[in-house]
Amino acid sequence: MKTPLTLIVFILFTTSFSFAQECEKQTDPFSNEKVNSFEWKAGGMRTLFMESRNGKSTLEFRVGEIGAVEYIILAGSVVQIKLENGEVIKMHTLFETKSVVSSTSINEANNVISSTYFIKTEITSDQLKKLATSKVTYMQFPDLHGGLQTYSSKELRNKFERFLMEGAKCLTENN
């Protein structure tokens, strides 16, 4: 009887970490400026972060792949989001981004090596409003091989489609 109860508690605990998201409105303690932010953590790790301060908003998201790939994505690289209504939101990366290779042990015999990187772009208030009111169908961004990675709506649904919309709503409603 203890095993099913332990399993249920574990599943509830894990689920709360995998769907943790927050919309916050606060004041920067040093500049006293108002800061609105939205953060989604998958498995306790920051996956999507949106912030608005001084009339400028940013969108940052984490991407990864299996294998050890060291690569630098240049500032100014294109990130595109296609909405359900056919509109395309086009942004550019703000900074040069380098992938980070990490290793996770499943057990003594199995080790998983992955490469992750964060992409940060500026997003206009007009783009935020569009993102807040229309479902995302495709997302395209630089990958670790010098090309582009495209997520379809199915892949986005499994990653962070809903949180893109929620984050955009958070920032537009709190401005």
N, C-alpha and C positions, 0 to 999 in steps of 0.2 A: 504494500500500500504506500510505502514511503517513496518508492521510485516514481510512480506517476505524479505525485504531488511535487516532488523535487523537479521533475521535468516541466511541469506547468509553471512553477515559479521561475525556472531558468528561461523558459520561452517568454514569459511576461517581462522579465528583466532585460533580456536581449532585445525584445521588440521596442521597449522604451528607449534604448540607446540607438537603435537603427532608425528611428523616426523622430529624433529630437530636433526640433526647430524652434527658433525664437525670433520674434519681431520686437525690437527694442527701440525706445526713444529715450535718449539720455543727453547729458551735457558733458562736453569734454572738460576735464578738471583743470587743464592748463589754459585753454583758449576761451573757455566758456561758450563755445559755439554749440548749437544743437546738432546732434548726430542721430540719424535714424539708421538702423541696421537690421538685416535679416540674415540668420545663420542656420544652415542645415548641416547636421552632423550625422553621417551614416556610420554606424558601428562605433560611435564616439569620436570619429575623426572628421574634421571640417571638410566638407565636400563642396558646399556652395556658400558664398558670402556676398551680400550686397550691402552697400553703404552709401549714404547721402550726407554730405556736409558741404557747407558754403556754396550751395546751389549746384554742386557737381556730384554725380553718382557713379559708382563703380560696380562691376560684376566680376567676381572671381570664382573660378571653379577648379576642382581637382580632377585630373584625368590620369589613368594608369594603364599599363599593359604588362602582361607576363613576359619575363625575360629581362636581362640586363642590357639596357640601351642608354648610353650617355649621349645626349644631344642638347644643343642650345637653340631655342626658338627665339628669333630676333624680335625686337620691339617693332611695332608697326605691322605685324602679321595679321591677316584678316580672320575674323570670327564672324560667322553669319548664322542667323536664326531665321527660319522660315515659319511663318504663322499659318494657321488654318485658313485664314482669309486670303492667302496668297502673297501677302506683303513679306518683304525680306528686311530684317534689321541687320545692318552691316556695322561692325565695330572693328577697332584695331587694338592689338595688345599694347599695353603701356610700357612694359619693361622687357628686357631680355630675360628669358627663363631657362634654367638648366634643370634637366631631369635628375632625380635622385634615385639611386638603386638601393633596394633594401631586400632583406632576406627574412622569411618567416618559416619557422619550423613547425610542421604539423605533428611530426613525431621524430624519433631518432633516424628513421630511414628516409623520410620525405622532407624536403626543403623547397620552398617556393621562392623564386627570385622575381621581383617585380620592379618596374620603373614608374615613378609617379612625377607629375609636374603640375604646377598651378598656372592658370592663364588668367590674367587680369586685364580688363578693358574698361574704358569709360563708356557709360551709357547715358544718353540724353533723356531729359524728362519726357519728351515726345515718344521716344522708344520705350521707356518704362510704361507709359500709358497704354501703348499698343500691346506690350507683353502682358500687362495686367488684365486685358480684356479679350485676348485671343489665344487659343491653344497653340502650342508649339508642335509643328509636324516634322521639322528637320533641324539639325544643328551641325554646323561644319566648323572645324577648328584645326590648327596646325598639329601634326603628329610628330613622333620621335624619329621619323625616317625622312624628313624633309618634304613630306607631302601633306595631304589633308585627310582628316578623319571625319566621316559623316555618320551621325547618329540618325536613324529613322525614328518615327514616332514610337515604334515598338521598343527600340533600344532606349529611347529617352524615358519611356514609361517605366522601364526597369532601372533607370538611373535617377534622373532628377527633373523630369518634365513638370510635374505638379509644383515643385519647389521654385522653379523659375517664375511661374505665375504668382505664387503666394508671395515671393520676395518682392516682385514688382508691385503687387497690391499693397504690401506693407509700406514700401517707400513712397508710393503715390498718395496713400491715405494719410500718412503722417507728415507730409510736407506742408 
